[in-house]
């Protein structure tokens, strides 16, 4: 059980320091439907590009494009 009293503003003081993307991630990762979808994708081992695209679209995810050039 959590020891944080959700009714006290002091319990969330740290949230002011989290960037928007980090805050969104904290919210999303607690969503049971997201977690179930993630587990389904993870169990496939090698999800297809269309599987990942549908997953990303459903959850509003964006991934940075990485250069294919060796660093």
mmCIF file of the N, C-alpha and C atoms, coordinates in Angstrom:
data_MODEL
# 
_entry.id   MODEL 
# 
loop_
_atom_site.group_PDB 
_atom_site.id 
_atom_site.type_symbol 
_atom_site.label_atom_id 
_atom_site.label_alt_id 
_atom_site.label_comp_id 
_atom_site.label_asym_id 
_atom_site.label_entity_id 
_atom_site.label_seq_id 
_atom_site.pdbx_PDB_ins_code 
_atom_site.Cartn_x 
_atom_site.Cartn_y 
_atom_site.Cartn_z 
_atom_site.occupancy 
_atom_site.B_iso_or_equiv 
_atom_site.pdbx_formal_charge 
_atom_site.auth_seq_id 
_atom_site.auth_comp_id 
_atom_site.auth_asym_id 
_atom_site.auth_atom_id 
_atom_site.pdbx_PDB_model_num 
ATOM 1   N N  . UNK A 1 1  ? 0.839  -1.181  0.000   1.00 0.00 ? 1  UNK A N  1 
ATOM 2   C CA . UNK A 1 1  ? 0.000  0.000   0.000   1.00 0.00 ? 1  UNK A CA 1 
ATOM 3   C C  . UNK A 1 1  ? 0.884  1.245   0.000   1.00 0.00 ? 1  UNK A C  1 
ATOM 4   N N  . UNK A 1 2  ? 0.447  2.267   -0.726  1.00 0.00 ? 2  UNK A N  1 
ATOM 5   C CA . UNK A 1 2  ? 1.194  3.515   -0.781  1.00 0.00 ? 2  UNK A CA 1 
ATOM 6   C C  . UNK A 1 2  ? 1.140  4.243   0.549   1.00 0.00 ? 2  UNK A C  1 
ATOM 7   N N  . UNK A 1 3  ? 2.250  4.862   0.894   1.00 0.00 ? 3  UNK A N  1 
ATOM 8   C CA . UNK A 1 3  ? 2.291  5.630   2.136   1.00 0.00 ? 3  UNK A CA 1 
ATOM 9   C C  . UNK A 1 3  ? 2.027  7.114   1.890   1.00 0.00 ? 3  UNK A C  1 
ATOM 10  N N  . UNK A 1 4  ? 1.718  7.474   0.653   1.00 0.00 ? 4  UNK A N  1 
ATOM 11  C CA . UNK A 1 4  ? 1.461  8.865   0.301   1.00 0.00 ? 4  UNK A CA 1 
ATOM 12  C C  . UNK A 1 4  ? -0.019 9.180   0.509   1.00 0.00 ? 4  UNK A C  1 
ATOM 13  N N  . UNK A 1 5  ? -0.283 10.272  1.204   1.00 0.00 ? 5  UNK A N  1 
ATOM 14  C CA . UNK A 1 5  ? -1.657 10.728  1.372   1.00 0.00 ? 5  UNK A CA 1 
ATOM 15  C C  . UNK A 1 5  ? -1.986 11.632  0.192   1.00 0.00 ? 5  UNK A C  1 
ATOM 16  N N  . UNK A 1 6  ? -2.761 11.120  -0.752  1.00 0.00 ? 6  UNK A N  1 
ATOM 17  C CA . UNK A 1 6  ? -3.046 11.831  -1.993  1.00 0.00 ? 6  UNK A CA 1 
ATOM 18  C C  . UNK A 1 6  ? -3.800 13.135  -1.772  1.00 0.00 ? 6  UNK A C  1 
ATOM 19  N N  . UNK A 1 7  ? -4.340 13.327  -0.584  1.00 0.00 ? 7  UNK A N  1 
ATOM 20  C CA . UNK A 1 7  ? -5.094 14.554  -0.309  1.00 0.00 ? 7  UNK A CA 1 
ATOM 21  C C  . UNK A 1 7  ? -4.207 15.721  0.088   1.00 0.00 ? 7  UNK A C  1 
ATOM 22  N N  . UNK A 1 8  ? -2.955 15.446  0.380   1.00 0.00 ? 8  UNK A N  1 
ATOM 23  C CA . UNK A 1 8  ? -2.043 16.508  0.817   1.00 0.00 ? 8  UNK A CA 1 
ATOM 24  C C  . UNK A 1 8  ? -1.232 17.060  -0.355  1.00 0.00 ? 8  UNK A C  1 
ATOM 25  N N  . UNK A 1 9  ? -1.292 18.368  -0.593  1.00 0.00 ? 9  UNK A N  1 
ATOM 26  C CA . UNK A 1 9  ? -0.516 18.964  -1.680  1.00 0.00 ? 9  UNK A CA 1 
ATOM 27  C C  . UNK A 1 9  ? 0.979  18.679  -1.565  1.00 0.00 ? 9  UNK A C  1 
ATOM 28  N N  . UNK A 1 10 ? 1.498  18.576  -0.365  1.00 0.00 ? 10 UNK A N  1 
ATOM 29  C CA . UNK A 1 10 ? 2.928  18.319  -0.175  1.00 0.00 ? 10 UNK A CA 1 
ATOM 30  C C  . UNK A 1 10 ? 3.353  16.982  -0.775  1.00 0.00 ? 10 UNK A C  1 
ATOM 31  N N  . UNK A 1 11 ? 2.434  16.042  -0.862  1.00 0.00 ? 11 UNK A N  1 
ATOM 32  C CA . UNK A 1 11 ? 2.754  14.725  -1.423  1.00 0.00 ? 11 UNK A CA 1 
ATOM 33  C C  . UNK A 1 11 ? 3.064  14.812  -2.912  1.00 0.00 ? 11 UNK A C  1 
ATOM 34  N N  . UNK A 1 12 ? 2.664  15.897  -3.557  1.00 0.00 ? 12 UNK A N  1 
ATOM 35  C CA . UNK A 1 12 ? 2.858  16.046  -5.001  1.00 0.00 ? 12 UNK A CA 1 
ATOM 36  C C  . UNK A 1 12 ? 3.820  17.182  -5.345  1.00 0.00 ? 12 UNK A C  1 
ATOM 37  N N  . UNK A 1 13 ? 4.515  17.696  -4.358  1.00 0.00 ? 13 UNK A N  1 
ATOM 38  C CA . UNK A 1 13 ? 5.438  18.800  -4.595  1.00 0.00 ? 13 UNK A CA 1 
ATOM 39  C C  . UNK A 1 13 ? 6.464  18.446  -5.669  1.00 0.00 ? 13 UNK A C  1 
ATOM 40  N N  . UNK A 1 14 ? 6.934  17.192  -5.671  1.00 0.00 ? 14 UNK A N  1 
ATOM 41  C CA . UNK A 1 14 ? 7.935  16.760  -6.639  1.00 0.00 ? 14 UNK A CA 1 
ATOM 42  C C  . UNK A 1 14 ? 7.418  16.824  -8.081  1.00 0.00 ? 14 UNK A C  1 
ATOM 43  N N  . UNK A 1 15 ? 6.109  16.776  -8.270  1.00 0.00 ? 15 UNK A N  1 
ATOM 44  C CA . UNK A 1 15 ? 5.532  16.766  -9.618  1.00 0.00 ? 15 UNK A CA 1 
ATOM 45  C C  . UNK A 1 15 ? 5.802  18.073  -10.363 1.00 0.00 ? 15 UNK A C  1 
ATOM 46  N N  . UNK A 1 16 ? 6.061  19.150  -9.647  1.00 0.00 ? 16 UNK A N  1 
ATOM 47  C CA . UNK A 1 16 ? 6.344  20.430  -10.295 1.00 0.00 ? 16 UNK A CA 1 
ATOM 48  C C  . UNK A 1 16 ? 7.679  20.404  -11.029 1.00 0.00 ? 16 UNK A C  1 
ATOM 49  N N  . UNK A 1 17 ? 8.546  19.475  -10.671 1.00 0.00 ? 17 UNK A N  1 
ATOM 50  C CA . UNK A 1 17 ? 9.873  19.386  -11.276 1.00 0.00 ? 17 UNK A CA 1 
ATOM 51  C C  . UNK A 1 17 ? 9.923  18.429  -12.466 1.00 0.00 ? 17 UNK A C  1 
ATOM 52  N N  . UNK A 1 18 ? 8.848  17.707  -12.720 1.00 0.00 ? 18 UNK A N  1 
ATOM 53  C CA . UNK A 1 18 ? 8.828  16.729  -13.806 1.00 0.00 ? 18 UNK A CA 1 
ATOM 54  C C  . UNK A 1 18 ? 8.476  17.431  -15.114 1.00 0.00 ? 18 UNK A C  1 
ATOM 55  N N  . UNK A 1 19 ? 9.291  17.240  -16.173 1.00 0.00 ? 19 UNK A N  1 
ATOM 56  C CA . UNK A 1 19 ? 8.932  17.847  -17.465 1.00 0.00 ? 19 UNK A CA 1 
ATOM 57  C C  . UNK A 1 19 ? 7.639  17.236  -18.004 1.00 0.00 ? 19 UNK A C  1 
ATOM 58  N N  . UNK A 1 20 ? 6.997  17.922  -18.932 1.00 0.00 ? 20 UNK A N  1 
ATOM 59  C CA . UNK A 1 20 ? 5.701  17.478  -19.448 1.00 0.00 ? 20 UNK A CA 1 
ATOM 60  C C  . UNK A 1 20 ? 5.742  16.038  -19.953 1.00 0.00 ? 20 UNK A C  1 
ATOM 61  N N  . UNK A 1 21 ? 6.770  15.677  -20.712 1.00 0.00 ? 21 UNK A N  1 
ATOM 62  C CA . UNK A 1 21 ? 6.860  14.310  -21.237 1.00 0.00 ? 21 UNK A CA 1 
ATOM 63  C C  . UNK A 1 21 ? 6.986  13.294  -20.102 1.00 0.00 ? 21 UNK A C  1 
ATOM 64  N N  . UNK A 1 22 ? 7.733  13.628  -19.080 1.00 0.00 ? 22 UNK A N  1 
ATOM 65  C CA . UNK A 1 22 ? 7.882  12.729  -17.934 1.00 0.00 ? 22 UNK A CA 1 
ATOM 66  C C  . UNK A 1 22 ? 6.575  12.583  -17.170 1.00 0.00 ? 22 UNK A C  1 
ATOM 67  N N  . UNK A 1 23 ? 5.856  13.671  -17.040 1.00 0.00 ? 23 UNK A N  1 
ATOM 68  C CA . UNK A 1 23 ? 4.571  13.626  -16.350 1.00 0.00 ? 23 UNK A CA 1 
ATOM 69  C C  . UNK A 1 23 ? 3.581  12.774  -17.133 1.00 0.00 ? 23 UNK A C  1 
ATOM 70  N N  . UNK A 1 24 ? 3.570  12.946  -18.455 1.00 0.00 ? 24 UNK A N  1 
ATOM 71  C CA . UNK A 1 24 ? 2.682  12.155  -19.308 1.00 0.00 ? 24 UNK A CA 1 
ATOM 72  C C  . UNK A 1 24 ? 3.019  10.672  -19.189 1.00 0.00 ? 24 UNK A C  1 
ATOM 73  N N  . UNK A 1 25 ? 4.312  10.360  -19.163 1.00 0.00 ? 25 UNK A N  1 
ATOM 74  C CA . UNK A 1 25 ? 4.731  8.962   -19.029 1.00 0.00 ? 25 UNK A CA 1 
ATOM 75  C C  . UNK A 1 25 ? 4.266  8.393   -17.690 1.00 0.00 ? 25 UNK A C  1 
ATOM 76  N N  . UNK A 1 26 ? 4.404  9.124   -16.615 1.00 0.00 ? 26 UNK A N  1 
ATOM 77  C CA . UNK A 1 26 ? 3.965  8.646   -15.303 1.00 0.00 ? 26 UNK A CA 1 
ATOM 78  C C  . UNK A 1 26 ? 2.470  8.363   -15.292 1.00 0.00 ? 26 UNK A C  1 
ATOM 79  N N  . UNK A 1 27 ? 1.712  9.191   -15.968 1.00 0.00 ? 27 UNK A N  1 
ATOM 80  C CA . UNK A 1 27 ? 0.265  8.998   -16.060 1.00 0.00 ? 27 UNK A CA 1 
ATOM 81  C C  . UNK A 1 27 ? -0.062 7.771   -16.911 1.00 0.00 ? 27 UNK A C  1 
ATOM 82  N N  . UNK A 1 28 ? 0.579  7.675   -18.083 1.00 0.00 ? 28 UNK A N  1 
ATOM 83  C CA . UNK A 1 28 ? 0.296  6.597   -19.022 1.00 0.00 ? 28 UNK A CA 1 
ATOM 84  C C  . UNK A 1 28 ? 0.667  5.233   -18.466 1.00 0.00 ? 28 UNK A C  1 
ATOM 85  N N  . UNK A 1 29 ? 1.821  5.124   -17.837 1.00 0.00 ? 29 UNK A N  1 
ATOM 86  C CA . UNK A 1 29 ? 2.280  3.815   -17.382 1.00 0.00 ? 29 UNK A CA 1 
ATOM 87  C C  . UNK A 1 29 ? 1.422  3.232   -16.265 1.00 0.00 ? 29 UNK A C  1 
ATOM 88  N N  . UNK A 1 30 ? 0.561  4.028   -15.695 1.00 0.00 ? 30 UNK A N  1 
ATOM 89  C CA . UNK A 1 30 ? -0.354 3.535   -14.660 1.00 0.00 ? 30 UNK A CA 1 
ATOM 90  C C  . UNK A 1 30 ? -1.712 3.124   -15.232 1.00 0.00 ? 30 UNK A C  1 
ATOM 91  N N  . UNK A 1 31 ? -1.886 3.315   -16.537 1.00 0.00 ? 31 UNK A N  1 
ATOM 92  C CA . UNK A 1 31 ? -3.140 2.979   -17.193 1.00 0.00 ? 31 UNK A CA 1 
ATOM 93  C C  . UNK A 1 31 ? -3.173 1.470   -17.479 1.00 0.00 ? 31 UNK A C  1 
ATOM 94  N N  . UNK A 1 32 ? -4.157 0.773   -16.922 1.00 0.00 ? 32 UNK A N  1 
ATOM 95  C CA . UNK A 1 32 ? -4.235 -0.679  -17.075 1.00 0.00 ? 32 UNK A CA 1 
ATOM 96  C C  . UNK A 1 32 ? -4.371 -1.121  -18.524 1.00 0.00 ? 32 UNK A C  1 
ATOM 97  N N  . UNK A 1 33 ? -5.129 -0.384  -19.335 1.00 0.00 ? 33 UNK A N  1 
ATOM 98  C CA . UNK A 1 33 ? -5.281 -0.746  -20.746 1.00 0.00 ? 33 UNK A CA 1 
ATOM 99  C C  . UNK A 1 33 ? -3.952 -0.608  -21.496 1.00 0.00 ? 33 UNK A C  1 
ATOM 100 N N  . UNK A 1 34 ? -3.204 0.458   -21.198 1.00 0.00 ? 34 UNK A N  1 
ATOM 101 C CA . UNK A 1 34 ? -1.896 0.641   -21.821 1.00 0.00 ? 34 UNK A CA 1 
ATOM 102 C C  . UNK A 1 34 ? -0.971 -0.506  -21.433 1.00 0.00 ? 34 UNK A C  1 
ATOM 103 N N  . UNK A 1 35 ? -0.944 -0.832  -20.171 1.00 0.00 ? 35 UNK A N  1 
ATOM 104 C CA . UNK A 1 35 ? -0.061 -1.901  -19.698 1.00 0.00 ? 35 UNK A CA 1 
ATOM 105 C C  . UNK A 1 35 ? -0.405 -3.228  -20.358 1.00 0.00 ? 35 UNK A C  1 
ATOM 106 N N  . UNK A 1 36 ? -1.686 -3.499  -20.538 1.00 0.00 ? 36 UNK A N  1 
ATOM 107 C CA . UNK A 1 36 ? -2.100 -4.737  -21.189 1.00 0.00 ? 36 UNK A CA 1 
ATOM 108 C C  . UNK A 1 36 ? -1.665 -4.731  -22.663 1.00 0.00 ? 36 UNK A C  1 
ATOM 109 N N  . UNK A 1 37 ? -1.852 -3.618  -23.350 1.00 0.00 ? 37 UNK A N  1 
ATOM 110 C CA . UNK A 1 37 ? -1.416 -3.517  -24.741 1.00 0.00 ? 37 UNK A CA 1 
ATOM 111 C C  . UNK A 1 37 ? 0.100  -3.675  -24.851 1.00 0.00 ? 37 UNK A C  1 
ATOM 112 N N  . UNK A 1 38 ? 0.823  -3.062  -23.936 1.00 0.00 ? 38 UNK A N  1 
ATOM 113 C CA . UNK A 1 38 ? 2.283  -3.167  -23.952 1.00 0.00 ? 38 UNK A CA 1 
ATOM 114 C C  . UNK A 1 38 ? 2.721  -4.614  -23.753 1.00 0.00 ? 38 UNK A C  1 
ATOM 115 N N  . UNK A 1 39 ? 2.114  -5.300  -22.805 1.00 0.00 ? 39 UNK A N  1 
ATOM 116 C CA . UNK A 1 39 ? 2.458  -6.707  -22.558 1.00 0.00 ? 39 UNK A CA 1 
ATOM 117 C C  . UNK A 1 39 ? 2.179  -7.557  -23.790 1.00 0.00 ? 39 UNK A C  1 
ATOM 118 N N  . UNK A 1 40 ? 1.081  -7.288  -24.475 1.00 0.00 ? 40 UNK A N  1 
ATOM 119 C CA . UNK A 1 40 ? 0.744  -8.030  -25.689 1.00 0.00 ? 40 UNK A CA 1 
ATOM 120 C C  . UNK A 1 40 ? 1.814  -7.827  -26.752 1.00 0.00 ? 40 UNK A C  1 
ATOM 121 N N  . UNK A 1 41 ? 2.230  -6.591  -26.957 1.00 0.00 ? 41 UNK A N  1 
ATOM 122 C CA . UNK A 1 41 ? 3.284  -6.289  -27.934 1.00 0.00 ? 41 UNK A CA 1 
ATOM 123 C C  . UNK A 1 41 ? 4.598  -6.939  -27.509 1.00 0.00 ? 41 UNK A C  1 
ATOM 124 N N  . UNK A 1 42 ? 4.931  -6.838  -26.243 1.00 0.00 ? 42 UNK A N  1 
ATOM 125 C CA . UNK A 1 42 ? 6.195  -7.376  -25.752 1.00 0.00 ? 42 UNK A CA 1 
ATOM 126 C C  . UNK A 1 42 ? 6.259  -8.898  -25.896 1.00 0.00 ? 42 UNK A C  1 
ATOM 127 N N  . UNK A 1 43 ? 5.146  -9.570  -25.723 1.00 0.00 ? 43 UNK A N  1 
ATOM 128 C CA . UNK A 1 43 ? 5.123  -11.037 -25.816 1.00 0.00 ? 43 UNK A CA 1 
ATOM 129 C C  . UNK A 1 43 ? 5.346  -11.542 -27.229 1.00 0.00 ? 43 UNK A C  1 
ATOM 130 N N  . UNK A 1 44 ? 5.105  -10.706 -28.234 1.00 0.00 ? 44 UNK A N  1 
ATOM 131 C CA . UNK A 1 44 ? 5.271  -11.163 -29.610 1.00 0.00 ? 44 UNK A CA 1 
ATOM 132 C C  . UNK A 1 44 ? 6.734  -11.369 -29.968 1.00 0.00 ? 44 UNK A C  1 
ATOM 133 N N  . UNK A 1 45 ? 7.632  -10.802 -29.195 1.00 0.00 ? 45 UNK A N  1 
ATOM 134 C CA . UNK A 1 45 ? 9.057  -10.949 -29.459 1.00 0.00 ? 45 UNK A CA 1 
ATOM 135 C C  . UNK A 1 45 ? 9.559  -9.981  -30.514 1.00 0.00 ? 45 UNK A C  1 
ATOM 136 N N  . UNK A 1 46 ? 9.044  -10.091 -31.715 1.00 0.00 ? 46 UNK A N  1 
ATOM 137 C CA . UNK A 1 46 ? 9.423  -9.219  -32.826 1.00 0.00 ? 46 UNK A CA 1 
ATOM 138 C C  . UNK A 1 46 ? 8.162  -8.628  -33.447 1.00 0.00 ? 46 UNK A C  1 
ATOM 139 N N  . UNK A 1 47 ? 7.600  -7.580  -32.834 1.00 0.00 ? 47 UNK A N  1 
ATOM 140 C CA . UNK A 1 47 ? 6.379  -6.996  -33.400 1.00 0.00 ? 47 UNK A CA 1 
ATOM 141 C C  . UNK A 1 47 ? 6.660  -6.390  -34.767 1.00 0.00 ? 47 UNK A C  1 
ATOM 142 N N  . UNK A 1 48 ? 5.671  -6.442  -35.630 1.00 0.00 ? 48 UNK A N  1 
ATOM 143 C CA . UNK A 1 48 ? 5.810  -5.857  -36.964 1.00 0.00 ? 48 UNK A CA 1 
ATOM 144 C C  . UNK A 1 48 ? 5.738  -4.342  -36.869 1.00 0.00 ? 48 UNK A C  1 
ATOM 145 N N  . UNK A 1 49 ? 6.164  -3.699  -37.930 1.00 0.00 ? 49 UNK A N  1 
ATOM 146 C CA . UNK A 1 49 ? 6.083  -2.239  -37.977 1.00 0.00 ? 49 UNK A CA 1 
ATOM 147 C C  . UNK A 1 49 ? 4.661  -1.747  -37.856 1.00 0.00 ? 49 UNK A C  1 
ATOM 148 N N  . UNK A 1 50 ? 3.717  -2.477  -38.479 1.00 0.00 ? 50 UNK A N  1 
ATOM 149 C CA . UNK A 1 50 ? 2.321  -2.039  -38.391 1.00 0.00 ? 50 UNK A CA 1 
ATOM 150 C C  . UNK A 1 50 ? 1.768  -2.242  -36.982 1.00 0.00 ? 50 UNK A C  1 
ATOM 151 N N  . UNK A 1 51 ? 2.212  -3.301  -36.282 1.00 0.00 ? 51 UNK A N  1 
ATOM 152 C CA . UNK A 1 51 ? 1.795  -3.495  -34.884 1.00 0.00 ? 51 UNK A CA 1 
ATOM 153 C C  . UNK A 1 51 ? 2.258  -2.323  -34.022 1.00 0.00 ? 51 UNK A C  1 
ATOM 154 N N  . UNK A 1 52 ? 3.514  -1.944  -34.198 1.00 0.00 ? 52 UNK A N  1 
ATOM 155 C CA . UNK A 1 52 ? 4.058  -0.826  -33.419 1.00 0.00 ? 52 UNK A CA 1 
ATOM 156 C C  . UNK A 1 52 ? 3.389  0.488   -33.794 1.00 0.00 ? 52 UNK A C  1 
ATOM 157 N N  . UNK A 1 53 ? 3.091  0.653   -35.072 1.00 0.00 ? 53 UNK A N  1 
ATOM 158 C CA . UNK A 1 53 ? 2.428  1.880   -35.524 1.00 0.00 ? 53 UNK A CA 1 
ATOM 159 C C  . UNK A 1 53 ? 1.036  1.995   -34.908 1.00 0.00 ? 53 UNK A C  1 
ATOM 160 N N  . UNK A 1 54 ? 0.282  0.893   -34.899 1.00 0.00 ? 54 UNK A N  1 
ATOM 161 C CA . UNK A 1 54 ? -1.064 0.906   -34.308 1.00 0.00 ? 54 UNK A CA 1 
ATOM 162 C C  . UNK A 1 54 ? -0.985 1.167   -32.800 1.00 0.00 ? 54 UNK A C  1 
ATOM 163 N N  . UNK A 1 55 ? -0.015 0.559   -32.135 1.00 0.00 ? 55 UNK A N  1 
ATOM 164 C CA . UNK A 1 55 ? 0.180  0.765   -30.703 1.00 0.00 ? 55 UNK A CA 1 
ATOM 165 C C  . UNK A 1 55 ? 0.494  2.238   -30.419 1.00 0.00 ? 55 UNK A C  1 
ATOM 166 N N  . UNK A 1 56 ? 1.436  2.775   -31.175 1.00 0.00 ? 56 UNK A N  1 
ATOM 167 C CA . UNK A 1 56 ? 1.831  4.176   -30.982 1.00 0.00 ? 56 UNK A CA 1 
ATOM 168 C C  . UNK A 1 56 ? 0.670  5.123   -31.270 1.00 0.00 ? 56 UNK A C  1 
ATOM 169 N N  . UNK A 1 57 ? -0.092 4.842   -32.320 1.00 0.00 ? 57 UNK A N  1 
ATOM 170 C CA . UNK A 1 57 ? -1.228 5.693   -32.667 1.00 0.00 ? 57 UNK A CA 1 
ATOM 171 C C  . UNK A 1 57 ? -2.299 5.653   -31.582 1.00 0.00 ? 57 UNK A C  1 
ATOM 172 N N  . UNK A 1 58 ? -2.607 4.452   -31.094 1.00 0.00 ? 58 UNK A N  1 
ATOM 173 C CA . UNK A 1 58 ? -3.640 4.323   -30.060 1.00 0.00 ? 58 UNK A CA 1 
ATOM 174 C C  . UNK A 1 58 ? -3.296 5.130   -28.815 1.00 0.00 ? 58 UNK A C  1 
ATOM 175 N N  . UNK A 1 59 ? -2.024 5.119   -28.436 1.00 0.00 ? 59 UNK A N  1 
ATOM 176 C CA . UNK A 1 59 ? -1.619 5.762   -27.192 1.00 0.00 ? 59 UNK A CA 1 
ATOM 177 C C  . UNK A 1 59 ? -0.983 7.132   -27.380 1.00 0.00 ? 59 UNK A C  1 
ATOM 178 N N  . UNK A 1 60 ? -0.976 7.634   -28.614 1.00 0.00 ? 60 UNK A N  1 
ATOM 179 C CA . UNK A 1 60 ? -0.454 8.978   -28.866 1.00 0.00 ? 60 UNK A CA 1 
ATOM 180 C C  . UNK A 1 60 ? 1.040  9.081   -28.651 1.00 0.00 ? 60 UNK A C  1 
ATOM 181 N N  . UNK A 1 61 ? 1.755  8.011   -28.942 1.00 0.00 ? 61 UNK A N  1 
ATOM 182 C CA . UNK A 1 61 ? 3.199  7.994   -28.732 1.00 0.00 ? 61 UNK A CA 1 
ATOM 183 C C  . UNK A 1 61 ? 3.928  8.475   -29.979 1.00 0.00 ? 61 UNK A C  1 
ATOM 184 N N  . UNK A 1 62 ? 5.040  9.143   -29.752 1.00 0.00 ? 62 UNK A N  1 
ATOM 185 C CA . UNK A 1 62 ? 5.917  9.568   -30.839 1.00 0.00 ? 62 UNK A CA 1 
ATOM 186 C C  . UNK A 1 62 ? 7.322  9.171   -30.457 1.00 0.00 ? 62 UNK A C  1 
ATOM 187 N N  . UNK A 1 63 ? 8.062  8.672   -31.424 1.00 0.00 ? 63 UNK A N  1 
ATOM 188 C CA . UNK A 1 63 ? 9.432  8.259   -31.174 1.00 0.00 ? 63 UNK A CA 1 
ATOM 189 C C  . UNK A 1 63 ? 10.356 9.097   -32.042 1.00 0.00 ? 63 UNK A C  1 
ATOM 190 N N  . UNK A 1 64 ? 11.462 9.547   -31.470 1.00 0.00 ? 64 UNK A N  1 
ATOM 191 C CA . UNK A 1 64 ? 12.385 10.349  -32.273 1.00 0.00 ? 64 UNK A CA 1 
ATOM 192 C C  . UNK A 1 64 ? 12.997 9.499   -33.388 1.00 0.00 ? 64 UNK A C  1 
ATOM 193 N N  . UNK A 1 65 ? 13.239 10.136  -34.511 1.00 0.00 ? 65 UNK A N  1 
ATOM 194 C CA . UNK A 1 65 ? 13.885 9.444   -35.620 1.00 0.00 ? 65 UNK A CA 1 
ATOM 195 C C  . UNK A 1 65 ? 15.383 9.497   -35.378 1.00 0.00 ? 65 UNK A C  1 
ATOM 196 N N  . UNK A 1 66 ? 16.008 8.352   -35.408 1.00 0.00 ? 66 UNK A N  1 
ATOM 197 C CA . UNK A 1 66 ? 17.451 8.297   -35.180 1.00 0.00 ? 66 UNK A CA 1 
ATOM 198 C C  . UNK A 1 66 ? 18.165 8.214   -36.519 1.00 0.00 ? 66 UNK A C  1 
ATOM 199 N N  . UNK A 1 67 ? 19.291 8.838   -36.574 1.00 0.00 ? 67 UNK A N  1 
ATOM 200 C CA . UNK A 1 67 ? 20.105 8.785   -37.775 1.00 0.00 ? 67 UNK A CA 1 
ATOM 201 C C  . UNK A 1 67 ? 20.627 7.374   -37.971 1.00 0.00 ? 67 UNK A C  1 
ATOM 202 N N  . UNK A 1 68 ? 20.651 6.924   -39.201 1.00 0.00 ? 68 UNK A N  1 
ATOM 203 C CA . UNK A 1 68 ? 21.193 5.599   -39.508 1.00 0.00 ? 68 UNK A CA 1 
ATOM 204 C C  . UNK A 1 68 ? 22.720 5.659   -39.648 1.00 0.00 ? 68 UNK A C  1 
ATOM 205 N N  . UNK A 1 69 ? 23.255 6.847   -39.627 1.00 0.00 ? 69 UNK A N  1 
ATOM 206 C CA . UNK A 1 69 ? 24.681 7.047   -39.758 1.00 0.00 ? 69 UNK A CA 1 
ATOM 207 C C  . UNK A 1 69 ? 25.388 6.644   -38.465 1.00 0.00 ? 69 UNK A C  1 
ATOM 208 N N  . UNK A 1 70 ? 26.475 5.936   -38.578 1.00 0.00 ? 70 UNK A N  1 
ATOM 209 C CA . UNK A 1 70 ? 27.259 5.528   -37.398 1.00 0.00 ? 70 UNK A CA 1 
ATOM 210 C C  . UNK A 1 70 ? 27.878 6.746   -36.749 1.00 0.00 ? 70 UNK A C  1 
ATOM 211 N N  . UNK A 1 71 ? 27.879 6.762   -35.435 1.00 0.00 ? 71 UNK A N  1 
ATOM 212 C CA . UNK A 1 71 ? 28.440 7.915   -34.711 1.00 0.00 ? 71 UNK A CA 1 
ATOM 213 C C  . UNK A 1 71 ? 29.926 7.790   -34.570 1.00 0.00 ? 71 UNK A C  1 
# 
